[in-house]
Amino acid sequence: MPSFGERLLGVFESHGHLCVGIDPSVSQLRSWELPDSAQGAKNFAFSILDAVRDHVGIIKPQVAFFEQFGPEGLAALTEVLEEAQSRGLLVIADAKRGDIGSTMEAYSRAWLSSEAVFVCDALTVSPYLGLDSLNDTVEIALQNSRGLFILAATSNPEALPIQSSEQNGQSVAASVLSFASSNGKGKLGSVGAVLGATVEFSGLGIDVGVAPSFPVLVPGFGAQGARLSKARELLGAYASVSVCSVSRSVAGDSLNGLEDRVLKAKSELEIGFRE
């Protein structure tokens, strides 16, 4: 199987850089007049899958919004992941796992191994138990043609004191990018980073003037304030390797007009990449 980075490049070419998040929060389900349950979450997710068909090549289910419904929610998530794979979508599971030793090994087994019970192409992970704590996870992901997106510079303002902290002249956020770069192979590596679209990159010592050799997952568009139509202006050369994610602004207040909102987001991002 081609590496995750190779598959991602293929999706960029065939469907563009837009990623649609699947976030069945309680408030979202209620606004759609769906039951506050695992079944409601599944119905919501399948509607998103239908709406992105032929338009978008990447989805990002937020695992927590399925976990909140317990075993039934995880069963619903499993169905959603398998259905997305059957439709040829690239799946980034937004689980933000991060631990050490046998605990991280168990997470890796569940999400990234050849016997993984949850089907995904890439997983978001946290580096805050030390970047080296992810070495085995990286190895398992690469062995199984899967990818990782490591939290580097996130959109929430309370993260700035930690992510801007420096050691040996490099911010924590920038050190994550260095780690991702060191694990890159081929035209585009499979170990990437998460950079929020609302972040002031220069303040973290991140130079977006040159495209990196690793992929970047960029949340923060839409409801969080960043505009897809300004993507290249915000991301600079990083735009060429960026997965630009939107969730709430596409989901909207109801099922009505969902596909139109997907198409609008895609059009706005295309404009943003031309400017």
Helices and strands as residue ranges (DSSP letters): H 4-15, E 18-22, H 26-31, H 38-52, E 58-61, H 64-67, H 70-86, E 90-97, H 101-111, E 122-125, G 131-134, H 135-143, E 147-153, G 157-159, H 160-163, E 166-167, E 170-171, H 172-182, E 191-195, G 201-204, E 216-218, G 222-224, G 228-230, H 231-235, G 236-241, E 242-246, H 248-251, H 258-274
